[in-house]
Amino acid sequence: MNTYAFNRELRLLTPEHYKNVFQQAHRAGSPHFTIIARDNCLSHPRLGLAVPKKQIKTAVGRNRFKRLARESFRLTQHRLANKDFVVIAKKSAQDLSNEELFTLFDKLWQRLSRPSRG
């Protein structure tokens, strides 16, 4: 049975983890946010979030975006490839409804989880 927890092991925790993802990443983006992914050698995907104050001004807005990103990841983690993902918010992300954000996340998770060509 699959668990849908979001444990510590499913998170990118250190600056080195983030640095690794940014080095040789493939990305999928929308006008509202970008997801960067890189293969990891673990048996599960991991998530990192980058939600700059410059993009989403209010703490409420940033927290809402992060909460929805984590929830989307949590619900789709079993369909994702074993990669490290970093979600980077853009200004317009705060204007979307929760449903629109979830739909967009699903589309981008799917795109990044396809087997890489090459």
Sequence and secondary structure as in RCSB ss.txt:
>XXXX:A:sequence
MNTYAFNRELRLLTPEHYKNVFQQAHRAGSPHFTIIARDNCLSHPRLGLAVPKKQIKTAVGRNRFKRLARESFRL
TQHRLANKDFVVIAKKSAQDLSNEELFTLFDKLWQRLSRPSRG
>XXXX:A:secstr
       GGGB  SHHHHHHHHHT EEEE SSEEEEEEE SSSS EEEEE  TTTS SHHHHHHHHHHHHHHHHH
HGGGS SEEEEEEE GGGGGS HHHHHHHHHHHHHHHHS    
